[in-house]
Amino acid sequence: MSAFFAFLHHVAAFALVAALVVEFVLIRDELSPTVVRKLARADMVLGISAGILLVVGLLRVFYFEKGAAYYFHSATFIAKLALFILVALLSIYPTVRFLSWRKGIDAASVPAVRRILHLELVGVVLILLFAALMADGIGFVG
């Protein structure tokens, strides 16, 4: 069962990264109603993937793998979780913009959305770094 949850965790993580990259690529194009619909769909995939990633990840922490006591004594795990929450909070603004752009594109908000998508991508890369460090036991305090 642990392997199945690890698989789900990885699929959700790859889907999240793919959706974020799609948003990043689409936002570079000229925005049209078609592009805005694609952005909204990619953002929906991003949100669903993030939700699955969080739920499956927490199930792995509390019911599988090494147990919650181990993970919550790992500075890299805590940093990874904090970054995940930060990226999730950052993603709220683009989501709101994508939904509002269905009624009309506000060109003034596009640069801010682009900057936030850049920050989200950096956050995801750092999450991957912390995951690798955590897998090697780096940051464990206890």
KAGI-V632953 format. One record per residue. N is the residue number from 0. SS is DSSP state (H for helix, E for strand, C for the rest). D_CENTER is the distance of its C-alpha to the mean C-alpha in Angstrom with 1 decimal. Layout:
N_SS_D_CENTER, N_SS_D_CENTER
//
This chain:
0_C_24.2, 1_H_22.1, 2_H_21.6, 3_H_20.6, 4_H_17.8, 5_H_16.7, 6_H_16.8, 7_H_14.7, 8_H_12.1, 9_H_12.2, 10_H_12.4, 11_H_9.3, 12_H_7.4, 13_H_9.5, 14_H_9.2, 15_H_5.5, 16_H_6.7, 17_H_9.9, 18_H_9.0, 19_H_7.6, 20_H_10.8, 21_H_12.9, 22_H_12.2, 23_H_13.0, 24_H_16.1, 25_H_17.2, 26_C_17.2, 27_C_19.6, 28_C_22.1, 29_C_24.6, 30_C_23.2, 31_C_25.2, 32_H_25.0, 33_H_24.0, 34_H_21.1, 35_H_20.0, 36_H_20.1, 37_H_18.0, 38_H_15.4, 39_H_15.5, 40_H_15.2, 41_H_12.2, 42_H_10.5, 43_H_11.8, 44_H_10.5, 45_H_6.9, 46_H_7.9, 47_H_9.9, 48_H_7.7, 49_H_5.5, 50_H_9.1, 51_H_10.5, 52_H_8.4, 53_H_9.4, 54_H_12.9, 55_H_13.6, 56_H_12.5, 57_H_14.8, 58_H_17.4, 59_H_17.4, 60_H_17.9, 61_H_20.6, 62_H_22.4, 63_C_21.9, 64_C_21.8, 65_C_23.4, 66_C_23.0, 67_H_21.6, 68_H_24.4, 69_H_23.3, 70_H_19.6, 71_C_20.4, 72_C_22.9, 73_E_20.5, 74_H_19.5, 75_H_16.9, 76_H_15.3, 77_H_15.6, 78_H_14.1, 79_H_11.1, 80_H_10.8, 81_H_11.7, 82_H_9.1, 83_H_6.3, 84_H_8.6, 85_H_9.3, 86_H_6.1, 87_H_6.3, 88_H_9.9, 89_H_9.7, 90_H_8.3, 91_H_11.5, 92_H_13.9, 93_H_12.9, 94_H_12.9, 95_H_16.2, 96_H_17.6, 97_H_16.8, 98_H_18.6, 99_H_21.4, 100_C_22.0, 101_C_23.3, 102_C_26.3, 103_C_26.6, 104_C_24.6, 105_C_24.8, 106_H_25.0, 107_H_25.0, 108_H_21.4, 109_H_20.1, 110_H_20.2, 111_H_18.2, 112_H_15.4, 113_H_15.7, 114_H_15.5, 115_H_12.4, 116_H_10.6, 117_H_12.2, 118_H_11.1, 119_H_7.3, 120_H_8.3, 121_H_10.5, 122_H_8.2, 123_H_6.2, 124_H_9.9, 125_H_11.1, 126_H_9.0, 127_H_10.7, 128_H_13.8, 129_H_13.9, 130_H_13.4, 131_H_16.3, 132_H_18.3, 133_H_17.9, 134_H_19.1, 135_C_22.2, 136_C_22.9, 137_C_22.4, 138_C_22.0, 139_E_23.7, 140_C_26.1, 141_C_28.8
//
